[in-house]
């Protein structure tokens, strides 16, 4: 131990007798004597019982409060009845329908097109006008077509003149051949008579056998020439007939060309062709149009049908002859499915509907309509109005109204229609159920209605 360091001394506690001077103080030393270092150890203060009791009481209060809060019911979200869509589960007949949108189109449309390239000279009727079969809608002009028509007429006239000349030549040729045959027949008859007379004279001895033979040979020769000329006349007649046939065919061909050219000239005045309403005239005066360009179309407004487009997912249930209710926004008309497209276009299938009765006033081509096709009639089933996002044969969770509260229940759906859907399980007839979109309350299973 360093002699210069003075040991620390703990003052005596009250009530403790002081040690004699110079004697070491041993009342606070641990048993076994003082520490080896010779340093005095501070004495520990006793803990307060009051502080312990306060901490224990605070912990007990916290536990009691937590237990009480856990036993309390959580406050339910409140929903106003007037802001939600509440429907009642019904039991009975349900009609399955498929909805489609489309327009009215004419059953028969006559397209007016340009038969030749031409320039629009005049437009005499506009869209919406009532026209007849002979009403001129557009007047066209083509000078080249006029020249071609005149040339076709000239060629036809020349062919007709050639036919007349040919007939005259062949007739003269035929007459000349017949005249020659008449002369030969006369000579043959005379030669026959001469031969008979010479034969009689030869038998009597007044004429030599040589002269008799010459006379008979001349008669036979003339008879042979007559037969040849008859055959020649037949050949001339056949040749004349063939020449006339060829020339007549040429006249007919040129006549058809001339008639076609004249018809093209007439078609420069484009007529409606049928009685109806002019739907569209997309050309202007002075415009040059090519062959086949549409100049307009004529529709018969009293013969209209509906073209509906049905979603491809629903078109599988549509069949020929099914009943359709078409809303023209001015009345509802019943009809039947008469045709369906075999291909899908832009996710829809086109369905044609013909009407059983007359259309309401104001029905006209291209009028937008809505149609409902009756697919099936179900009897004695549970059904509700179709909620948002409901799918056929699917399942949803809905809030069933019980008194002043709404309780979430699982619902299995079945077959669906445009506005209704079949309930397979989860609800009973007469149950009130909320059909509004309740995604905002997806985290709760109960609601309070006020």
C-alpha positions in Angstrom: 0.0 0.0 0.0 1.1 3.4 -0.9 1.8 5.2 2.4 0.8 8.6 0.9 -2.8 7.5 0.2 -5.2 8.0 3.1 -7.9 5.2 3.4 -11.4 6.2 2.9 -13.7 6.1 5.8 -17.4 5.8 5.8 -19.1 8.0 8.3 -21.1 6.1 10.9 -24.8 5.9 10.5 -27.0 7.6 13.1 -27.3 5.5 16.2 -24.1 3.7 15.7 -21.5 4.2 18.4 -18.3 5.7 17.2 -15.2 3.6 17.3 -12.4 4.6 19.6 -9.8 6.8 18.2 -7.2 4.9 16.3 -9.3 1.7 16.2 -10.4 0.4 12.9 -14.2 0.5 12.0 -15.4 -3.0 11.2 -19.2 -2.8 11.4 -19.7 -2.5 7.6 -17.0 -5.0 6.5 -18.1 -8.3 5.1 -17.4 -11.5 7.0 -13.9 -12.7 6.8 -12.3 -9.4 7.3 -11.6 -6.4 5.1 -11.0 -6.6 1.4 -7.5 -7.2 0.2 -7.2 -3.7 -1.2 -8.0 -2.1 2.0 -10.8 0.1 0.3 -14.1 0.7 2.1 -17.3 -0.6 0.1 -20.4 1.6 0.1 -23.4 0.3 1.8 -26.6 -0.6 -0.4 -29.8 1.3 0.3 -32.9 -0.9 0.9 -35.7 -0.8 -1.9 -38.9 1.1 -1.4 -42.0 -1.1 -1.1 -44.2 1.8 -2.1 -42.6 2.1 -5.6 -43.1 -1.6 -6.1 -46.8 -1.4 -5.3 -47.4 1.5 -7.6 -45.8 -0.3 -10.6 -47.8 -3.4 -10.0 -51.0 -1.4 -9.8 -50.3 0.4 -13.1 -49.7 -3.0 -14.9 -52.9 -4.4 -13.6 -54.8 -1.4 -14.8 -53.4 -1.7 -18.3 -54.3 -5.4 -18.5 -57.8 -4.8 -17.3 -58.3 -2.0 -19.9 -57.0 -4.2 -22.7 -59.2 -7.1 -21.7 -62.3 -4.8 -21.5 -61.7 -3.3 -24.9 -61.3 -6.7 -26.5 -64.6 -7.8 -25.1 -66.4 -4.8 -26.6 -68.2 -5.1 -30.0 -66.6 -3.2 -32.9 -68.8 -0.4 -34.3 -70.5 -1.5 -37.7 -70.2 0.6 -40.9 -73.4 2.5 -41.6 -75.0 2.6 -45.1 -78.1 4.6 -46.1 -80.8 2.4 -47.6 -81.6 5.0 -50.2 -78.1 4.9 -51.7 -78.0 1.1 -52.4 -79.9 -1.2 -54.8 -82.0 -3.7 -52.9 -83.8 -6.5 -54.7 -86.0 -9.4 -53.6 -85.3 -12.9 -54.6 -88.2 -14.1 -56.8 -89.4 -17.6 -57.7 -91.2 -18.4 -60.9 -90.8 -18.2 -64.7 -87.6 -16.6 -66.0 -87.0 -15.7 -69.6 -83.4 -15.9 -70.9 -82.6 -13.3 -73.4 -79.6 -12.2 -75.4 -79.2 -8.5 -76.3 -77.8 -7.1 -79.5 -77.5 -3.6 -81.0 -77.6 -2.7 -84.6 -79.6 -0.8 -87.2 -82.4 -1.1 -89.7 -81.4 -1.9 -93.3 -83.5 -2.5 -96.4 -84.2 -6.0 -97.4 -83.5 -5.0 -101.1 -81.1 -2.3 -102.1 -80.5 -1.2 -105.7 -77.0 0.2 -106.2 -76.6 2.8 -108.9 -73.2 2.6 -110.6 -71.4 4.1 -113.6 -71.3 1.6 -116.5 -68.6 3.6 -118.3 -66.0 6.2 -117.4 -67.8 9.6 -117.6 -68.1 13.1 -116.2 -70.9 14.1 -113.9 -73.0 16.6 -115.9 -76.0 17.0 -113.6 -77.3 15.7 -110.3 -81.1 15.8 -110.4 -82.0 14.0 -107.1 -80.5 14.1 -103.7 -80.5 11.8 -100.7 -83.9 11.3 -99.1 -85.8 12.0 -102.3 -88.7 9.7 -103.2 -88.0 8.2 -106.7 -89.7 6.0 -109.2 -88.3 3.5 -111.7 -87.8 6.1 -114.5 -86.6 8.9 -112.2 -83.2 10.3 -113.5 -80.8 10.7 -110.6 -77.5 11.6 -112.3 -76.7 12.7 -115.8 -73.2 11.7 -117.2 -71.3 12.8 -120.3 -68.8 10.9 -122.4 -68.1 12.2 -126.0 -66.0 9.2 -126.9 -69.0 7.0 -126.2 -71.1 9.0 -128.6 -68.5 8.5 -131.4 -68.3 4.7 -130.6 -72.1 4.5 -130.9 -72.2 6.3 -134.2 -69.4 4.0 -135.6 -71.3 0.9 -134.4 -74.5 2.1 -136.2 -72.5 2.7 -139.4 -71.0 -0.8 -139.4 -74.4 -2.3 -138.7 -75.9 -0.4 -141.7 -73.0 -1.4 -144.0 -73.5 -5.1 -142.9 -77.2 -4.9 -143.6 -76.5 -3.4 -147.1 -74.0 -6.2 -147.8 -76.7 -8.7 -146.8 -79.1 -7.2 -149.3 -76.6 -7.3 -152.1 -75.6 -10.8 -151.3 -79.2 -12.0 -151.4 -79.7 -10.3 -154.8 -76.6 -11.9 -156.3 -77.5 -15.3 -155.0 -81.0 -14.9 -156.3 -79.8 -14.0 -159.8 -77.3 -16.8 -159.8 -80.1 -19.2 -158.8 -82.4 -17.9 -161.5 -79.7 -18.2 -164.2 -79.1 -21.8 -163.2 -82.8 -22.6 -163.3 -83.0 -20.9 -166.8 -80.2 -23.0 -168.1 -81.8 -26.1 -166.7 -85.0 -25.3 -168.5 -83.2 -25.0 -171.8 -81.4 -28.3 -171.2 -84.6 -30.1 -170.3 -86.1 -28.9 -173.6 -83.1 -30.0 -175.6 -83.2 -33.3 -173.8 -86.9 -33.9 -174.6 -86.3 -32.9 -178.2 -83.3 -35.2 -178.5 -85.3 -38.1 -177.0 -88.1 -37.6 -179.5 -85.6 -37.4 -182.4 -83.9 -40.6 -181.2 -87.3 -42.4 -181.1 -88.1 -41.3 -184.6 -84.8 -42.3 -185.9 -85.1 -45.7 -184.4 -88.5 -46.2 -186.2 -87.0 -45.1 -189.5 -84.0 -47.4 -188.9 -86.3 -50.4 -188.3 -88.1 -49.6 -191.7 -84.7 -49.3 -193.4 -85.0 -45.7 -194.2 -82.1 -44.7 -191.9 -78.7 -46.2 -191.3 -77.8 -47.6 -187.9 -75.0 -45.0 -187.5 -77.4 -42.1 -187.8 -79.7 -43.9 -185.3 -76.9 -44.4 -182.8 -75.8 -40.7 -183.1 -79.4 -39.6 -182.4 -79.7 -41.8 -179.3 -76.2 -40.7 -178.0 -77.2 -37.1 -178.2 -80.4 -37.7 -176.3 -78.5 -39.6 -173.6 -75.9 -36.8 -173.3 -78.6 -34.2 -172.8 -80.3 -36.3 -170.1 -76.9 -36.6 -168.3 -76.4 -32.8 -168.5 -79.8 -32.2 -167.0 -79.0 -34.4 -164.0 -75.6 -32.6 -163.5 -77.3 -29.1 -163.7 -79.8 -30.3 -161.1 -77.0 -31.3 -158.8 -75.3 -28.0 -159.4 -78.4 -26.0 -158.6 -78.6 -27.9 -155.3 -74.9 -27.0 -154.5 -75.6 -23.3 -155.4 -78.6 -23.3 -153.1 -76.5 -24.7 -150.2 -73.7 -22.2 -150.8 -76.1 -19.4 -151.0 -77.7 -20.4 -147.7 -74.3 -20.6 -146.0 -73.3 -17.2 -147.3 -76.5 -15.7 -146.1 -76.2 -17.3 -142.7 -72.7 -15.8 -142.3 -73.8 -12.4 -143.4 -76.9 -12.4 -141.2 -74.7 -13.4 -138.2 -72.4 -10.5 -139.0 -75.4 -8.2 -139.1 -76.7 -9.5 -135.8 -73.2 -9.1 -134.2 -72.8 -5.6 -135.4 -76.4 -4.9 -134.4 -75.7 -6.2 -130.8 -72.7 -3.9 -130.6 -74.7 -1.0 -131.9 -77.5 -1.7 -129.4 -74.9 -2.0 -126.6 -73.4 1.3 -127.5 -76.8 2.9 -127.6 -77.6 1.4 -124.2 -74.4 2.8 -122.8 -75.5 6.2 -124.1 -78.9 5.8 -122.4 -77.2 4.7 -119.2 -75.4 8.0 -119.1 -78.8 9.2 -117.7 -78.7 7.1 -114.5 -82.2 6.1 -113.5 -83.4 4.8 -110.1 -84.8 1.5 -111.6 -87.1 0.8 -108.7 -89.5 2.8 -106.6 -88.2 3.8 -103.2 -86.1 6.4 -101.3 -82.8 7.6 -102.5 -80.4 6.8 -99.7 -77.2 8.4 -100.9 -75.7 10.3 -103.8 -71.9 10.7 -103.1 -70.9 12.5 -106.4 -70.8 16.2 -107.4 -71.2 18.0 -110.7 -68.0 18.0 -112.7 -66.5 14.9 -111.0 -64.9 12.3 -113.2 -66.1 8.8 -112.3 -64.7 5.5 -113.5 -66.6 2.3 -114.4 -68.2 0.7 -111.3 -68.2 3.8 -109.1 -71.3 4.0 -106.8 -73.5 6.9 -107.8 -76.2 6.2 -105.2 -78.5 3.6 -103.8 -82.3 3.2 -103.7 -84.0 1.5 -100.7 -87.6 0.5 -100.2 -88.4 1.8 -96.7 -91.5 -0.4 -96.3 -89.3 -3.5 -96.6 -86.7 -3.2 -93.8 -85.0 -5.7 -91.6 -82.8 -5.4 -88.5 -79.1 -6.3 -88.4 -78.1 -7.0 -84.8 -74.6 -7.6 -83.5 -74.5 -10.1 -80.7 -71.4 -10.7 -78.5 -69.6 -13.9 -79.6 -69.8 -15.3 -76.1 -73.7 -15.1 -76.3 -74.1 -15.9 -80.0 -73.7 -19.7 -79.3 -77.2 -19.8 -77.9 -78.9 -18.0 -80.9 -80.8 -20.3 -83.3 -82.8 -19.7 -86.5 -86.4 -18.9 -85.9 -86.1 -17.6 -82.4 -88.4 -14.7 -81.3 -86.9 -11.2 -81.2 -88.2 -8.0 -79.7 -86.7 -5.0 -81.5 -86.9 -1.5 -79.9 -86.9 1.2 -82.6 -87.1 3.9 -79.8 -90.5 4.7 -81.2 -92.1 1.4 -80.5 -91.3 -2.3 -80.1 -91.7 -4.7 -83.0 -91.6 -8.5 -82.9 -89.6 -10.5 -85.4 -87.7 -13.7 -85.9 -84.0 -14.7 -86.5 -83.7 -15.5 -90.3 -79.9 -15.5 -90.8 -76.6 -15.6 -88.9 -73.1 -14.9 -90.1 -70.8 -17.8 -90.0 -67.8 -15.7 -89.0 -67.0 -13.5 -86.0 -66.1 -9.9 -86.8 -64.6 -7.6 -84.0 -65.9 -9.9 -81.3 -69.5 -10.0 -82.5 -71.8 -12.0 -84.8 -74.3 -10.4 -87.2 -77.8 -11.6 -86.9 -80.6 -10.7 -89.4 -84.1 -10.2 -88.0 -87.3 -10.0 -90.2 -90.4 -8.4 -88.8 -93.8 -10.1 -88.4 -95.8 -6.8 -88.5 -95.6 -3.3 -89.8 -92.9 -1.0 -88.4 -93.8 2.1 -86.3 -93.8 5.6 -87.9 -90.4 7.1 -88.4 -88.6 3.8 -89.2 -86.1 4.3 -91.9 -82.8 2.8 -93.1 -79.8 3.1 -90.8 -82.0 3.8 -87.7 -80.3 2.5 -84.5 -82.2 -0.2 -82.8 -81.8 -2.6 -79.8 -83.0 -6.2 -79.9 -83.6 -9.0 -77.4 -83.5 -12.5 -78.6 -85.5 -15.0 -76.5 -83.2 -18.0 -75.9 -85.1 -20.1 -73.3 -88.0 -19.9 -70.9 -87.3 -21.3 -67.5 -90.0 -22.4 -65.1 -90.1 -22.4 -61.3 -86.6 -21.1 -60.6 -85.1 -18.6 -58.1 -83.8 -15.4 -59.8 -82.8 -11.8 -59.0 -82.0 -8.8 -61.1 -78.5 -9.2 -62.6 -75.9 -7.5 -60.4 -72.8 -5.8 -61.8 -69.9 -8.2 -62.7 -72.2 -11.3 -62.4 -71.2 -14.1 -64.7 -73.3 -17.1 -65.7 -72.5 -20.3 -63.6 -70.3 -18.1 -61.4 -70.4 -17.2 -57.7 -70.5 -13.9 -55.8 -70.8 -12.7 -52.2 -73.7 -10.4 -51.5 -75.1 -8.6 -48.5 -78.5 -10.1 -47.4 -80.7 -7.7 -45.5 -81.7 -9.0 -42.0 -83.6 -6.3 -40.1 -81.5 -3.2 -39.9 -78.3 -5.0 -40.8 -76.8 -6.6 -44.0 -74.9 -9.8 -43.7 -72.4 -11.0 -46.3 -73.4 -14.4 -47.8 -72.0 -16.5 -50.6 -74.3 -16.9 -53.6 -74.0 -19.5 -56.5 -75.4 -18.2 -59.8 -76.7 -20.2 -62.7 -78.1 -19.3 -66.1 -78.3 -15.6 -66.9 -80.4 -13.2 -69.1 -80.1 -9.6 -70.0 -81.5 -8.2 -66.7 -81.9 -11.3 -64.5 -79.8 -14.2 -63.3 -80.7 -17.6 -61.8 -79.9 -18.2 -58.1 -78.7 -21.8 -57.5 -77.9 -21.6 -53.8 -77.2 -19.1 -51.0 -80.6 -17.3 -51.1 -84.2 -18.2 -50.7 -87.4 -16.8 -52.2 -88.3 -13.5 -50.5 -84.8 -12.7 -49.3 -83.8 -9.1 -49.7 -80.3 -8.6 -51.1 -78.1 -5.6 -51.9 -77.1 -5.7 -55.6 -75.1 -2.5 -55.7 -71.3 -2.5 -56.1 -70.1 -3.0 -52.6 -66.4 -3.3 -53.2 -65.8 -0.4 -50.8 -67.0 -2.7 -48.0 -64.9 -5.7 -49.0 -63.2 -5.9 -45.6 -66.4 -6.2 -43.5 -69.0 -8.9 -43.3 -71.8 -6.9 -41.6 -73.3 -3.5 -42.3 -75.8 -1.4 -40.5 -78.7 0.0 -42.6 -80.4 3.2 -41.7 
